[in-house]
Structure formats: C-alpha cells, structure tokens
Amino acid sequence: MRLLITLVLMVIGASGMYVVAVVLPAVQAEFGVARGVASMPYTLSMIGFGIGGMLMGKLADRFGVMIPLLVGAVCLGLGFILASMAPNIIVFTLAHGLLIGLCGSSATFSPLIADTSLWFVRRRGIAVAVCASGNYLGGAIWPPIVQHFVDTVGWRQTYFGLGVVCFIVMGGLALLMRRRPPVAVAAAARNGVSLTSERPFGLPAGKAQLLLCVAGVACCVAMAMPQVHIVAYCGDLGYGAARGAQMLSLMLACGVVSRLISGLICDRIGGLRTLLLGSALQGIALLLFLPFDGLVSLYVISALFGLFQGGIVPSYAIIVREYFPASEAGGRVGAVIMCTMLGMALGGWMSGQIFDLTGSYHAAFINGILWNLLNFSICMFLLRRTLRNKNSGSGGLQAASA
C-alpha cells in the first residue's frame, strides 16, 4: 500500500517536470522569445529539482518523508498558480526554478526513492523501479491532458487548474506517509551497518562518487534532447504540437515498462550492468533520430527511446545501495540524482541553443550521442574495475549481499 501511494505521489510530482515541454511553443509565442530562452524554465526547474532533492532528502532523514511531501505540495501548487499569472518570461522561469523545481517536485523523487530502498531488501530493484516508474507514468499521463486543455482554454488557465489539483491531491496523500521505515533497517542505516566494500569499484569513495555523478550528467544530457524538444521538433517538421505531445506521452509510457523490466534485471545482474545496458540502448535510439524524421518513424523511435532508457536513472540508486555503505545512501543517492537532473537541465538548454545557432535539431542529436558515449565509457570503466577486483579477490563482498 505504501508503494502504491508512493507511485501516485511520483505521478503528481512529475507534472513539474513534463508539462513545461508541452507549453513551450505557446509560451515562446506569447512572450516573443527565442527557443533557447523559452527552454530556460525547464532548465532551471531541473536544476532546482536536483538541488531540492538533496535538501528534501536530508529533511526526510531527520523528520520523515511526510514533511518534505507537505512542503512540496504547497510549493508545487503555488508554483503553477504563480506561473499562470506571469507577466513575462522571467517570472515564469523563476516560478519553475524556485517553487516548482526546488521546493515542489523535488520532494517526490529522491526522498521517495531513498525511502523505498529502506523498506525493501530482497526485491529492492523492482521496488525502486515501481517507485521511479511513477515519474514516467506521470510523463505519459500529463502531456496529452495538458495539451488538450491548452488547446481549449489556454496554457494560463491550464496551469492554474493544475496547481489546485497538485496541492489538494499531493497534500492529502502526504498525510498517509507518516510512518517511518522499519526500525531494524533505519537503525542499521544510522549505525553504518553495511556489507559493502569501503572502496567501491576498488576506488576511493569520493572518486567513485564523482564518476557516478559525471555519468549521471552525461546520460541525461543525451536523454533530455528528445524529451524536452520532441514537441517543438514535430512542430518544426510540420506535424503539429499535438503530434509531438502524443510522441512524448508514448515515449514516457514505454519508459514505465522499461523501468519495471530494468528493476527485474537489476535484481538479477546488479545495477551497474543494468546501467551499461541502458546506456548502450539509449545511444542506439538517439542514432535512429538522425536518418528518420517521418511521422510513423518518429512514433516508432519515440517508443524505442522510452523502452531503452527508462531504467537508467533508477539504476544509479541501486548502484549506490549496492556499492556504498547504507549509512551514506540518502546523501549519495541525492547527489547522483541531482547530477542527473543537472544533465537534464543542461541538455534541454543546450539543445535549444544549438537549434538557435544552426536552425535545426540535427546537430543537437549529435551532441546528445557524444554525451551518451561519455556515459557508456564511464560505465565500462567501472565494470572492468569491478570484475578485476572480483577476480583478484580484493573487491570485498558483492553488492547482492547488501
């Protein structure tokens, strides 16, 4: 039941991440700004989302996850309402960065993933995957709904109504999350009880963390290109924003399936190998966007992109729980998730800037592919070190024992 409530909270919080991509063309037209400037609300919301995840995670460690969820409900609702009344792009951007990202949606990702990882042991991979799939489920649900209301009543009225719904539903569900994790698990985390190696991947903990953070930025710069700009891309190709919203919805719906399958895979082969697999497949999907831009082709590639990359971000949380001490899980998960959000923010902004400079998204797709290669290289490096340490007998206890 707790996992179900967590899933719904994830869906509500995901609105802060995905609806801005749907209203991007309308906002750009109303405020009369360039595509790169119109992408800034998404960029700042992702930066705020990442930083807020760390802050909300610490708040949850101290007072329980209910408190940050209540804060998030208030701020997410106010953020949408303020954005609906924005007189210019600056106010609209600040509402997304500070209220929707930093203090709103951030409460429904890293804190909930960390909380879920403390409630499950044997099936931690699939449990975290179910939790994280709410983010993509929200991405599948919100775009067509928001696009419908944008077309019928306008983006301002849509944002106002969304703010009211988020405040009421998220606030009510937060009250059901009062209970803390089981005493034995929480005590173990506080006391630093862990069966993992003190040198993750045979590296100093700080260096291992840094590599995971760089990998998180790289994979999500690549991931952001289709997710943020698919609606605008379809508009530029003459297919219309509604088609783009449908592709985004399809992409994220397939991402839900991908996350669940990846969770099952994580429980069998571990988080690092799952991350490597997802990185390779995401790169293939990005390559397919280059030669194919027909309407049917884009629907198919969007579905494949969702199926290939949906399990990437949850894999980082599993890797942290497998290779780092449990007492450090909350902070380290929050740090890596923050870097993935930074990557999403950077990728969304960078793709818009490249479009403004070149007049097309071709170079932006190539840029995403190069960042994806960086992520794949880091994953390969960490896996080779893990296998080398295992073969030499110096790798410590295996992650599955955590």
Sequence and secondary structure as in RCSB ss.txt:
>XXXX:A:sequence
MRLLITLVLMVIGASGMYVVAVVLPAVQAEFGVARGVASMPYTLSMIGFGIGGMLMGKLADRFGVMIPLLVGAVC
LGLGFILASMAPNIIVFTLAHGLLIGLCGSSATFSPLIADTSLWFVRRRGIAVAVCASGNYLGGAIWPPIVQHFV
DTVGWRQTYFGLGVVCFIVMGGLALLMRRRPPVAVAAAARNGVSLTSERPFGLPAGKAQLLLCVAGVACCVAMAM
PQVHIVAYCGDLGYGAARGAQMLSLMLACGVVSRLISGLICDRIGGLRTLLLGSALQGIALLLFLPFDGLVSLYV
ISALFGLFQGGIVPSYAIIVREYFPASEAGGRVGAVIMCTMLGMALGGWMSGQIFDLTGSYHAAFINGILWNLLN
FSICMFLLRRTLRNKNSGSGGLQAASA
>XXXX:A:secstr
 HHHHHHHHHHHHHHHHHHHHHHHHHHHHHHT  HHHHTHHHHHHHHHHHHHHHHHHHHHHHH THHHHHHHHHH
HHHHHHHHHT SSHHHHHHIIIIIIIITTGGGGSHHHHHHHHHH STTHHHHHHHHHHHHHHHHHHHHHHHHHHH
HHH HHHHHHHHHHHHHHHHHHHHGGG     HHHHHHHHHT   S SSGGGS HHHHHHHHHHHHHHHHHHHHH
HHHHHHHHHHHHTS HHHHHHHHHHHHHHHHHHHHHHHHHHHHH HHHHHHHHHHHHHHHHHHHTT  SHHHHHH
HHHHHHHHHTTHHHHHHHHHHHHS GGGHHHHHHHHHHHHHHHHHHHHHHHHHHHHHHSSSHHHHHHHHHHHHHH
HHHHHHHHHHHHHHHHHT S S GGG 
